[in-house]
Amino acid sequence: MRAYMLGLAAISLAAAVVAAGQERGAGPAPAPAPRRDVSGVWLGPAVPLLEPTAPMTPRGKALFDAAKPIWGPRAVPVAESNDPLVTCDPLGFPRAVLHESRGMEFVQSPDKVVQLLQYQRAFREIWTDGRPLPADVGGSSPQSPDPRWYGYSIGRWVNDDTFVVDTTGATETSWGDEYGQPHGLGARIEERYRRVDGNTLEMTVTIDDPEMYQKPFIALKQRLIRGKQLEEQLCIPSVAQRYMEVVGKPASRAP
């Protein structure tokens, strides 16, 4: 665990050093961004800084109040939390890009972009072949597609340096972020990845979820720097269970 935490600190420090050097004009200027290309490994801060959410609907507020996170101002001891992460459930979407965006890789092909996520070594297919997003996900019709942990995603280039991804149909049993913000099955999440230069990728996530929030809002704005490879960052159920028995439950019973 100590080595893991030191590794996270090193990633954050490297990002800060690169950003500071660029602001001061230290070293050679980065190469320009290649045309319509987000491929490669991208690293961000260990703890992304989220933007304030929009006011919630009554249903969204009820789900938020029922969440017992282990982060933030409403944090509870891990043994008392109902965060799906505690039992190593998939992060789902949009949490995968709001909570664990510290490491990701894009692999481009003619008809899709695959996003490899460092946490749990998960991947997403982002189709670029012109298909629309599916309608009526989770509906009553036999033709209605089933919800998915990471939803259904399509992507498009809006210019030579900005790749936009639209996602819907993510199962609402997952949390929206580490603080227990909710998301609905019909939520529409937009990710906007802009190549600033050869070493920098700007990421903006916007949520449009009328079932849970009173208006659309930007949930995250951050910059990622180019890296070399992703770490192996896994939540292992047997380890999580052992931690709960040896550390989590005894700590919650302590006076």
FENQUIGI-V126538 format. One record per run of one state. SS is the DSSP state (hx for helix, st for strand, lp for the rest). FROM is the first residue (numbers start at 1). TO is the last residue. Records with the same first field share a line. If there is no record, write none. Layout:
BEGIN
SS=FROM-TO / FROM-TO
END
This chain:
BEGIN
lp=1-1 / 25-39 / 44-49 / 51-55 / 57-57 / 67-77 / 81-83 / 88-94 / 99-102 / 109-111 / 118-118 / 120-121 / 128-147 / 149-151 / 160-161 / 169-169 / 171-187 / 198-199 / 209-212 / 214-216 / 228-232 / 234-236 / 254-255
hx=2-24 / 58-66 / 78-80 / 84-87 / 95-98 / 237-253
st=40-43 / 50-50 / 56-56 / 103-108 / 112-117 / 119-119 / 122-127 / 148-148 / 152-159 / 162-168 / 170-170 / 188-197 / 200-208 / 213-213 / 217-227 / 233-233
END
